Amino acid sequence: MRKINQFGGSWTEDKLNRLRKYLSAYTTIFTKNQKARYYKTVYVDAFAGTGYRSAYLSVGTIGIFPELEEEDTQKFLKGSAIIALETEPSFNQYLLIERDPEKVEELQKLKEKFPHKEIKVINEDANIYLKKWCQETDWCHFRAVVFLDPYGMEVDWSLIEAIGKTQAIDLWILFPLGIAVNRLLTHNNLPPPEWERALTRIFGTEEWKEAFYSHRKEATLFGEQERYIKDADFDIIGKFFIDRLKTVFYRVAENPLPLRNSRSIPIYLLCFAAGNPKGADIAIKIAQHILGR
Ligand SMILES: C[S@@+](CC[C@H](N)C(=O)[O-])C[C@H]1O[C@@H](n2cnc3c(N)ncnc32)[C@H](O)[C@@H]1O
């Protein structure tokens, strides 16, 4: 059976529209600018899904087909991989990474749909494959845009670090602000060890404890104990992540975009970082304009 990614609401549309704008600005520069034309461009979708995503549309109000009243109909929309493949001017290469083998089968079909594009589909954990790819690619000849679009806490900081180190990649990343990170930050004490490890893995440091909690010593039945209270809100957590990106990228967009659900909770923060010292200023200018609220 055909497997389609089912995820997201109108913020998904918003996220993909902004990505689409950036990709086309990027390839335009690399086609028109004489110095930039020297490089081969790669689009990397490290959490690629199937290429499609599904949206449920309510048709209950149409009134023409009573048998459809109150039912929902499913519509297949373009996901990030297809949006990138349709970008004009085109990237020279496409690297699509997906862990789920059934989704990989769908991604493979994109080679038939886009026969003239150079598409590589990889069925692996992006954290492992992409890190290696960053280390082994000859960045004297390549430039890339990487899109990291996880559901939750799947991106390891070590991958972000490897991407930054290339000094050749522009990164778009969905940071799981409200959907995961804020939920793991328990209120009246530090999170349990497993959650602590997940937070340290995504931030690449334990400094989040100091940044998000105040602590004091309290006398208890068992003697004096350290007590932690969560101070962090969405703004503080988001700013901490942006500051972390600044430790490994040449420049980082200062206006990351909160993607909100229907209850206005910022479930993700859409962030942009530029790794190449020569290209960073223009990349940031374009990205900040696209992110602009
Ligand atoms: C939010 S979906 C991506 C949606 C896609 N960007 C789109 O626009 O259609 C996240 C995808 O990442 C995949 N995934 C989760 N963990 C992964 C990992 N460690 N490596 C590679 N893919 C992973 C999931 O199977 C899922 O298909």
The ligand as a Tripos MOL2 file, in Angstrom:
@<TRIPOS>MOLECULE
LIG
   27    29     1     0     0
SMALL
NO_CHARGES

@<TRIPOS>ATOM
      1 C1          8.2070   15.4960    9.6360 C.3       1 LIG1
      2 S1          8.5760   14.1310    8.6200 S.3       1 LIG1
      3 C2          9.3430   14.9040    7.2240 C.3       1 LIG1
      4 C3          8.3780   15.5550    6.2930 C.3       1 LIG1
      5 C4          9.0020   16.0420    5.0090 C.3       1 LIG1
      6 N1         10.0420   17.0340    5.2520 N.3       1 LIG1
      7 C5          7.9370   16.6290    4.0790 C.2       1 LIG1
      8 O1          7.8540   17.8490    3.9400 O.co2     1 LIG1
      9 O2          7.2100   15.8320    3.4930 O.co2     1 LIG1
     10 C6          9.9700   13.4200    9.4140 C.3       1 LIG1
     11 C7         10.5120   12.1670    8.7220 C.3       1 LIG1
     12 O3         11.7610   11.8280    9.3050 O.3       1 LIG1
     13 C8         11.8930   10.4120    9.3450 C.3       1 LIG1
     14 N2         12.9030   10.1290   10.3650 N.ar      1 LIG1
     15 C9         12.7690   10.1240   11.7180 C.ar      1 LIG1
     16 N3         13.9460    9.9010   12.3100 N.ar      1 LIG1
     17 C10        14.8760    9.7740   11.3220 C.ar      1 LIG1
     18 C11        16.2850    9.5760   11.2920 C.ar      1 LIG1
     19 N4         16.9990    9.4470   12.4410 N.pl3     1 LIG1
     20 N5         16.9010    9.5310   10.1040 N.ar      1 LIG1
     21 C12        16.2120    9.6700    8.9530 C.ar      1 LIG1
     22 N6         14.8830    9.8630    8.9070 N.ar      1 LIG1
     23 C13        14.2110    9.9140   10.0810 C.ar      1 LIG1
     24 C14        10.4820    9.9270    9.6460 C.3       1 LIG1
     25 O4         10.3040    8.5890    9.2170 O.3       1 LIG1
     26 C15         9.6450   10.9280    8.8480 C.3       1 LIG1
     27 O5          9.3660   10.4230    7.5640 O.3       1 LIG1
@<TRIPOS>BOND
     1     1     2 1
     2     2     3 1
     3     2    10 1
     4     3     4 1
     5     4     5 1
     6     5     6 1
     7     5     7 1
     8     7     8 2
     9     7     9 1
    10    10    11 1
    11    11    12 1
    12    11    26 1
    13    12    13 1
    14    13    14 1
    15    13    24 1
    16    14    15 ar
    17    14    23 ar
    18    15    16 ar
    19    16    17 ar
    20    17    18 ar
    21    17    23 ar
    22    18    19 1
    23    18    20 ar
    24    20    21 ar
    25    21    22 ar
    26    22    23 ar
    27    24    25 1
    28    24    26 1
    29    26    27 1
@<TRIPOS>SUBSTRUCTURE
     1 LIG1         1 GROUP 0 **** ****
